[in-house]
Amino acid sequence: MRSEDLLSLFVKSASLKLHFERVSTPEGEHITFTGDDAPILLARNAEIMNALEYLCNRVMEKQGTRVTLDCSGYRESRAQELRLMALKAAESVKRLVRPFKLNPMSPEERRIIHLAIADDGSIRTESEGYGEQRQVVIHPK
């Protein structure tokens, strides 16, 4: 089964007014949704879109293809939000000289946080916890 087949079946079965476009990149497939029902995919921090992405990647893993789903520019907006959050938290850690724990996040979101403040020599980051409760902690050096 291809990712497009799975997504088409989902859209049709859920009677959603959505369309998607697939672009192949060296990193894998990038699929972008548009349509009247886009807010359904993005509700609750894009929970449904993330679940669909997980399913697509499980289906495609034997083929060695990575699938990334997006809708209404959500991924880039969320990345910008996370980078800003990381910078503000880092400033707080430097000012108060105390560790700061961010809310639990997905591995991709934690990576964005780590990279956003990696070059700051006065702090360090680490992930702690397990599974869905894994979170980034920013420490003063």
C-alpha positions in Angstrom: 0.0 0.0 0.0 1.2 3.5 -0.8 0.8 6.5 1.5 -1.5 8.1 -1.0 -3.8 5.1 -0.9 -4.0 5.2 2.9 -4.7 8.9 2.9 -7.3 8.7 0.2 -9.1 5.9 2.1 -9.0 7.9 5.3 -10.4 11.1 3.6 -13.1 9.2 1.8 -14.1 7.1 4.8 -14.3 10.1 7.1 -16.2 12.1 4.5 -13.8 15.0 4.8 -13.5 17.8 2.4 -9.7 17.5 2.0 -7.3 17.3 -0.9 -3.6 16.5 -0.7 -0.6 16.9 -2.9 2.5 14.8 -2.7 6.1 15.9 -3.4 9.0 13.6 -3.3 12.2 14.9 -1.8 15.6 13.3 -1.0 14.3 13.0 2.7 11.1 11.2 1.6 7.6 12.2 0.8 6.1 15.5 1.8 2.3 15.6 1.7 0.3 18.8 2.1 -3.4 18.9 2.9 -5.8 21.6 1.8 -9.6 22.0 2.0 -12.6 23.0 4.1 -11.9 20.4 6.8 -8.3 21.3 7.4 -9.1 22.5 10.9 -10.1 19.0 11.8 -6.6 17.8 11.1 -5.1 20.6 13.1 -7.3 20.4 16.2 -5.6 19.7 19.5 -2.1 20.5 18.4 -2.6 18.6 15.1 -3.3 15.3 16.9 -5.1 13.7 13.9 -2.4 14.8 11.4 0.3 13.4 13.6 -1.5 10.1 14.0 -2.0 9.9 10.2 1.7 10.6 9.7 2.6 7.9 12.2 0.4 5.4 10.3 1.8 6.4 6.9 5.3 5.9 8.2 4.5 2.5 9.6 3.1 1.5 6.2 6.0 2.9 4.3 8.9 1.8 6.7 9.5 -1.5 4.7 10.1 0.6 1.6 12.5 2.9 3.5 10.4 6.0 2.8 9.8 8.7 5.4 6.4 10.5 5.1 5.9 14.1 6.4 2.3 15.5 6.5 1.5 19.2 6.7 -1.6 21.3 6.6 -1.9 25.1 6.2 1.8 25.6 7.0 1.4 24.1 10.5 4.8 22.5 10.7 6.8 25.7 10.0 4.5 27.7 12.3 5.0 25.2 15.1 8.8 25.1 14.5 8.9 28.9 14.8 6.8 28.8 18.0 9.1 26.2 19.5 12.3 28.1 18.7 10.8 31.2 20.3 9.7 29.2 23.3 13.3 27.8 23.6 14.9 31.2 23.5 12.5 32.6 26.2 13.1 29.6 28.4 16.9 29.9 27.9 16.8 33.6 29.0 14.8 32.6 32.1 17.3 29.9 33.0 20.2 32.4 32.6 18.4 35.1 34.6 17.2 32.8 37.5 20.1 30.3 37.3 17.6 27.4 37.7 16.6 24.6 35.4 13.4 25.0 33.3 11.3 22.0 32.2 9.2 22.3 29.1 6.0 20.4 28.5 6.3 16.9 27.1 6.8 16.9 23.3 7.3 14.6 20.4 10.9 13.7 19.4 10.7 16.0 16.4 9.6 19.0 18.6 12.3 18.2 21.2 14.9 18.2 18.5 13.8 21.7 17.4 14.2 22.9 21.0 17.7 21.4 21.4 18.9 22.9 18.1 17.4 26.3 18.7 19.7 26.9 21.7 22.6 24.5 21.0 25.0 27.4 20.4 24.4 29.1 23.7 27.5 28.3 25.8 25.9 29.3 29.1 23.2 26.6 29.1 22.7 23.0 28.2 19.7 20.9 27.3 18.7 17.3 27.9 15.6 15.2 27.5 14.3 13.3 30.4 11.3 11.0 31.1 9.9 8.2 29.1 7.5 7.8 26.2 4.9 10.5 25.7 6.1 12.2 29.0 9.6 12.9 27.6 10.4 16.5 28.0 13.3 18.9 27.4 15.0 20.4 30.5 17.2 23.5 30.1 20.0 23.8 32.6 22.5 26.6 33.4 26.1 25.5 33.0 
